[in-house]
């Protein structure tokens, strides 16, 4: 009989507090149940705050049902794909839960996409209906002309705004291109569709099998592909996160939703968790540090899910301005490694708890998190959530490695996707026959069951035969008192194959030399890890959620080398 691995014996369970059972009970409910539950328990509570305009759970629920009925009347059926091309605004949760209610599939799209990128994903998903804002409608002109989008539903931003913003907004909106649609195009008014007096017809949904969301992933590393997330995946992950932070109080939390809902992290940890708890959701379409800080102060925000760059910006702002962020209870950081110094400074500033977690689009997304009310481990992504298995395997053989050694992180649990839409070959690579999801991240596990992400397989730098993970170097750079942000990549070298190059953003008012940065690294890193090149930059390229894009830095570096003729 094969000996049970240390991963499957789950050593991390010993560190679970008594309030968190290793196995949870999940209702066999579709995704819409999350909103329905909040409505039944707290219908008069404020659900959404958008530029000071409020909407109760009763209003949100009724508008969602009305919109669901309107979609059915337009012919939308179970399994039809409906594209969401929206920033964070009231139209998002209404559309999202209405589509889920009737068994159709939400196609998550980034509203920053160009028309070319948009067309690629519309083609891939086969979505024929899209929902967007009047500001973004022009991007659908060619898709409608080509017959790829049959119906476009447009939400008017001014309808969501209070006076006098609703009067001023149309003036500001004139700066955006005006859409030109062919005569006879099926263009619908979102706000009118939310006022339907009909109720949606019942649709039988199998939570375990039926897909709720196409979550596109891989766009920053290759061709985007849609992770198929079922109703059960999303309901389970919502409950897993809520149980992990078991002291949160239903009906009493205030969530600042600045992470975009089209991103899996913002969707689950911001919108789904927030609504499950019947929280007030303060929606913000984009991150602007001064406005975000003011919103935290004004609405006494208790939950602020974010990415490291958000917490870096808050720390920096607070060092220059007097702020009161003491309402913050808990923040879960994801999307990128959280530097230890950033977390410590943020916790001193707010008095709240900031914990690093881990997830990916294919797992709805959260699989790991540091204990919220227990002792975290610096630099760790924490422990696997209830009902989640994790193991580390050799990248070449696929066999499990001993505790403390590095390999590819694999996870298994009720939040793991069904597969990739129309990508059977890639599904087989990502999901093995036993249901293990191969993450593509290099990790290790310690004796207690804490996991550590060393880096992405694709980001690993090989210099003179040594394997170097950018995160190791970046952690040291973040300790430098003059550095605000840093990113590391490998650049070609004739002798060593690759050498380490660091891109550094200095704190306001600070000056530093390349030699100073390199000397600092020499004192804190093995010689082969020390950056050979340091470039000072004003800012680092980031994704929609603020994740630093090493890929873009590599592409920029390649262009520089070509121009030099190297």
Secondary structure, DSSP 8 states (H G I E B T S, - for coil): -----TTTTTGGGGGS-TTS-SS-------TTHHHHHHHHHHTTSEEEEETTEEEEHHHHHHHHHHHHHHHHHTT--TT-EEEEE--SSHHHHHHHHHHHHTT-EEEE--TT--HHHHHHHHHHHT--EEEEETTTGGGGHHHHHTTS-SEEEEE-GGGGS-TTHHHHHHHHHTTS------TT-EEEEHHHHTT-----------TTTSEEEEEEE-TTTSS-EEEEEEHHHHHHHHHHHHHHTTT--TTT-EEEE-S-TTSHHIIIIIIIHHHHTT-EEEE-SS--HHHHHHHHHHHT--B--B-HHHHHHHHHHHHHS----TT--EEEE-SS---HHHHHHHHHHHSSEEEEEEEEGGGTEEEEE--SSS---TT--BEE-TT-EEEEE-TTT--B--TT--EEEEEESTTS-SEETT-HHHHHHHB-TT--EEEEEEEEE-TTS-EEEEEEGGG-EEETTEEE-HHHHHHHHHHSTTEEEEEEEEEEETTTEEEEEEEEEE-TT----HHHHHHHHHHHS-GGGS-SEEEE-S---B-TTS-B-HHHHHHHHHHHHHHHT-
